[in-house]
Amino acid sequence: MLGRVNHIAIAVPNLSAAVATYRDTLGAAVSQPQILPDHGVTVVFVELPNTKVELLEPYGEASPIAAFLEKNPSGGMHHICYEVADILAARDRLTSAGARVLGDGNPKTGAHGYPVLFLHPKDFNGVLLELEQVP
Amino acid sequence: MLGRVNHIAIAVPNLSAAVATYRDTLGAAVSQPQILPDHGVTVVFVELPNTKVELLEPYGEASPIAAFLEKNPSGGMHHICYEVADILAARDRLTSAGARVLGDGNPKTGAHGYPVLFLHPKDFNGVLLELEQVP
């Protein structure tokens, strides 16, 4: 069922510092920052040959990564996003197996414009998983 | 400088349970467990189309992931491994930029038999980074 690792998301307290680290110190290609008001984050993509790293900085009053950064003030790995071919079939398989889908259980539109779901970290070895249906 | 994401490592308290989650619930291909006594871990590779997830369980008395699991009893994302073409050149570039290499600063032989180095999480947004020189 699991496809490619679409991205690994890292929450950071200071996006411009994180961009400088990835671009200048580590020598990677990074995108321009994009504000995603609906997601409460500003995001920069680090483009690697086989996948992406998403650097996430809180945006706005109620960012979903604010609590994570309170617990991890230096930043840290926030989630892994796996691609799936059929997100509703994936959801049904997972919930049948007893795994918990966050929110109301229905896919939302993710940062790339495709349907996404998040899965409860307690059901996946302490790791927040995102599933994204890619065309 | 950064190449492919070689793997994403997840520390888990119970490897057989984690294998069941990835293989049966998430439907991914997983390897047989390998004990790596020199690294203090038992590892299973989750093979995805573009990269690998390494599930790590402590092995032996002084596992380097034991303290992490004490802090994160359910498990969690432990490190990201990036491939580099020349690990000594990478190290020199990073240390010139003020980043800290863990241990004595010299590459060790990693789980795949290639030279690896670990970088201090405080210098990389709270994320432990591994660099691996791949042929």
Contacts between the chains, C-beta under 8 A, distances in Angstrom:
chain1	res1	chain2	res2	distance
A	1	B	26	6.1
A	1	B	27	3.2
A	1	B	28	7.3
A	2	B	22	7.8
A	2	B	26	5.1
A	2	B	27	6.1
A	2	B	28	4.4
A	2	B	46	7.9
A	2	B	48	6.2
A	3	B	48	7.3
A	3	B	49	6.1
A	4	B	48	6.2
A	4	B	49	4.9
A	4	B	50	4.5
A	4	B	51	7.9
A	5	B	5	7.3
A	5	B	8	7.0
A	5	B	48	5.6
A	5	B	50	6.0
A	5	B	51	5.2
A	5	B	53	7.7
A	8	B	5	7.0
A	8	B	8	6.0
A	8	B	80	6.3
A	10	B	125	5.6
A	10	B	126	8.0
A	10	B	127	5.8
A	12	B	125	4.7
A	18	B	125	5.2
A	21	B	123	7.6
A	21	B	124	6.4
A	21	B	125	6.9
A	22	B	2	7.9
A	24	B	97	7.3
A	25	B	93	7.7
A	25	B	94	6.4
A	25	B	97	4.5
A	25	B	99	6.2
A	26	B	1	6.1
A	26	B	2	5.1
A	26	B	82	7.7
A	26	B	94	7.7
A	27	B	1	3.2
A	27	B	2	6.1
A	27	B	93	7.4
A	28	B	1	7.3
A	28	B	2	4.4
A	46	B	2	7.9
A	48	B	2	6.2
A	48	B	3	7.3
A	48	B	4	6.2
A	48	B	5	5.6
A	48	B	82	7.5
A	49	B	3	6.1
A	49	B	4	4.9
A	50	B	4	4.5
A	50	B	5	6.0
A	50	B	50	4.5
A	50	B	51	5.7
A	51	B	4	7.8
A	51	B	5	5.2
A	51	B	50	5.7
A	51	B	51	5.9
A	53	B	5	7.7
A	53	B	80	7.7
A	55	B	125	7.5
A	72	B	126	5.5
A	73	B	126	8.0
A	74	B	121	7.1
A	74	B	122	6.0
A	74	B	125	6.5
A	74	B	126	3.7
A	75	B	125	3.7
A	75	B	126	4.0
A	75	B	127	7.0
A	76	B	77	7.9
A	76	B	125	7.3
A	76	B	126	4.0
A	76	B	127	6.2
A	77	B	76	7.9
A	77	B	77	3.9
A	77	B	80	7.2
A	77	B	127	5.6
A	80	B	8	6.3
A	80	B	53	7.6
A	80	B	77	7.2
A	82	B	26	7.7
A	82	B	48	7.5
A	93	B	25	7.7
A	93	B	27	7.4
A	94	B	25	6.4
A	94	B	26	7.7
A	97	B	24	7.3
A	97	B	25	4.5
A	99	B	25	6.2
A	121	B	74	7.1
A	122	B	74	6.0
A	123	B	21	7.6
A	124	B	21	6.4
A	125	B	10	5.6
A	125	B	12	4.6
A	125	B	18	5.2
A	125	B	21	6.9
A	125	B	55	7.5
A	125	B	74	6.6
A	125	B	75	3.7
A	125	B	76	7.3
A	126	B	10	7.9
A	126	B	12	8.0
A	126	B	72	5.5
A	126	B	74	3.7
A	126	B	75	3.9
A	126	B	76	4.0
A	126	B	77	8.0
A	127	B	10	5.7
A	127	B	75	6.9
A	127	B	76	6.2
A	127	B	77	5.6
